[in-house]
Amino acid sequence: MSEIKRTSSQSWTSPQAYTLAVICLMIGVVGGWLFRGSESPATVPTVESSSAPGGMGTGMSAPPTAEQIKKMADTQAAPLLEQLKSEPTNADLLAKVGNIYYDTHQYPIAIDYYQRSLKLQPTNSGVRTDMATAYWYVGDADTAIREFNQALSYEPNKANALFNLGIVKWQGKMDIKGAVDTWQKLLDTNPNYENKEKVQQLIAEAQKHSSIKPGTPAKPLTP
């Protein structure tokens, strides 16, 4: 599975890039399940040196703590938050702040900014898809499904929303038929979908569990 990635116009310092690289290693499998609401090409900061920041050398280092990750997110978001003081109704700016906290797994904070953005632009299916995915990661499958469906009411054939909705129906509700039907709609309405083979694999895998009673709870794939 490909990990979740997002384009960012913000520049990253070497320590920030190193920390993000560690985060990506921590969530590689988890991030692979779901796609972002935005379908634009992604750019991920890379580490230019094999040495860890702070003179730590090339040996294995401890992964960043939750506090360190939060601090990195706050630092990255600071310029946007400052801009929001003069542009409090800038929906795109609010969504960008949400993206920063999403990408550093501060999902409750991300949801808050996505909600604020959607109050101004309720039909933005990309932002709503990201918010729905964040709800899934905090363990709220029902709200995630509701928000995915809302996004699809504005953009019925949105590939990433359909892909993610299928995952949550399967993993969150054990609704095998619902998941397979959703993925089949994705394939039918997006014949050139770049992850077509992945969807076909998921359909085959989900169908192996068709004997499981719908509604059986399953834990969300969280970091």
N, C-alpha and C positions, 0 to 999 in steps of 0.2 A: 504494500500500500504506500502511496505517496504521502509525505507529511504535509500538513497544512502550511501554506506560505502566504505572505501578503506583501504587496508593494508598499513601500514607505518612502515618502519624500524627505524624511528626517535623516540627518547624518548620524553615524554612530562612532563613538570613540572606540579605540582598540579594546579597552576593558569591557565596554558594553557588548561589543561584538563577541568577545570571548565568552562572556556570561551567557549571551543568547545561544551560542553554539552548544554550551553545556546543557542549557534548557532543552534544546532540540534533541540532544542525545537522550535526555531523560524521558521525552514524550514521543519519541519516534514512532512507536507502534500505535500509541493512542491517537496522535495527530493524524495518522494515516486513515482513520475511519471516515472522517468527515471533511468536506470541502468548504471553503469560504463562500460567502454570498457573492463576493466580487469574482468575476471570471477573468479579470485582467491579468496579464503576466506578472509573476511575482519576482521580487528581488530580495535575496536573503543576504544579510551582512556576512562576510567571510573573515576568518582570522588570518591575518597576513603573516604571522609568525607562529612557530610551533611552541614558543615560550609562553608560559602563563604570565599574566600581569603581576606586577609587584615583586618581580625577582623570584617567582616561585619555581622557575626552571621547567624542565620538560617532563617531570615526574607526574604521576597521577595526583590530582588535587580533589578536595572534597567538593561536592556539588554545591551550588549556591543555596543558601537558606531561603525560606519563604520571605523573611524580612529583607534580605538582600535583593530578591527578585522584585518585591514591592517597591523598594527604593529605586531600583533601576527604572521601573515603570513610571514612578513619580517624576524622576529626572527627565525622562523622555517626553512626558506629557506637559512638563512645566511651561514651555513656550506657547503651547496651544491653549493651556489654561489661562495664561496671561492674555492671550488674544481674545479669549472668550469673554473677558471682562468688558471689552468694548463691543463685542459681537455676540451677545448672549443668545440670539435667535438664529445663529448660523448653524443650520442642520448638518452641513457637511463637516464643519469643524467639530461638532459634538460627536459625530460618527467616527472621526479620526481619533479622538481621545478614547472612544470606546474600543477602537481597534488596538490601540497600544496596550490597554489593560487586558484585552482578549488575548493578544499574542504573548503576554507574560502570565497568562492564566489567573488573572485577577477577575474572575468571571462576574461576581456580584457587582463590582464597580463598572465593568464593561456593560452589563445589562442596564445599569442606571443611565449611562450616557446614551446608549442605544434608544432607550425609552424616551429620553428627552429629545433626541433627534427625530424619532418617529412621530412625536407629537406635532412637529413642524412639517414633516414630510411622511405622512402615514403610508403612502403607497410605494415607498422605496423598498422594493422586494429584496435587494441585496443586503441592506442594513437589517431588515426583519429576519432574513435567513441567518445572519450572523448572531442576532439576538436569540433566535430559536436554538441555535447550536450551543450558545452559552448556557441557556436553560438546561439543555441536556447534560452538559458537563457539571452542573451543580445538582443533578439528580432529579430534575423536574421534567419527566418525560411527557406528562400530559400538557403542560404549558408549551413545551417545545413543539409538540405535534400541532397544537392550536395555532401557534405562530407560523409554522411552516405552511399550514393550510391557508392562513391569511396572506402570506407572501404569494402563494400560488393563485389566490383569487385575483391578484393584480397581474401576475405573469404566469399563466397556467403551465407553460412548458419550460419553466426555469430549471435547467438541468441540475444545478447544485442543490436547489431546494428539494427536488424530487429524490436525488441521491441520498441526501441526509435524512429526509422523511422516511425513506425505506429502512435506513439503519435504525432509527429510533423505534419505528413500528416493530422491527424484528427484535432488537436487543432490549428495548424498553418495555414492550408490551407482549412479546411473543406472538404478534399478529403476523404469522407467516404469509397468509394469503394477502393481507393488506400490503406487506412489504414487497412481495413479488409483483403484485398488481401495480404498485407505484413504480418499481424499477422497470416493468414492462412498458408503462406509459413513457418513462424516460427514454427508453430505446426507440419506441414508436414515433415519438415527437422530435427526437434529436438523432436522426439517422447517422450523422457524422460525429457523434459524441466521441471525444478522444479517449475516454475511459470505458468504451463499450465492452471490452473484454473483461474488465474488472467487474462491471455490473453483471455480466453473464455468469461470472464465477460466484458472485454473491447470491444470485438467484439459485444456482445449483446447490450452494452450501446451505442456504436457508431452507430449501425444500427437503433437505436431509432431516430437518427438525419438524417436519409437518405434523408429527404425531403429538407434539407438545401442545397442551391446552392453551388456547389464546387467553391472554390476560395474565399468564404466569409471570410474576415479576422477575426482572433480570437487572443486575446492577449496571449502571451506565459505565462506559469506559472513561474513567477519569484519571488525571495524572496522579 
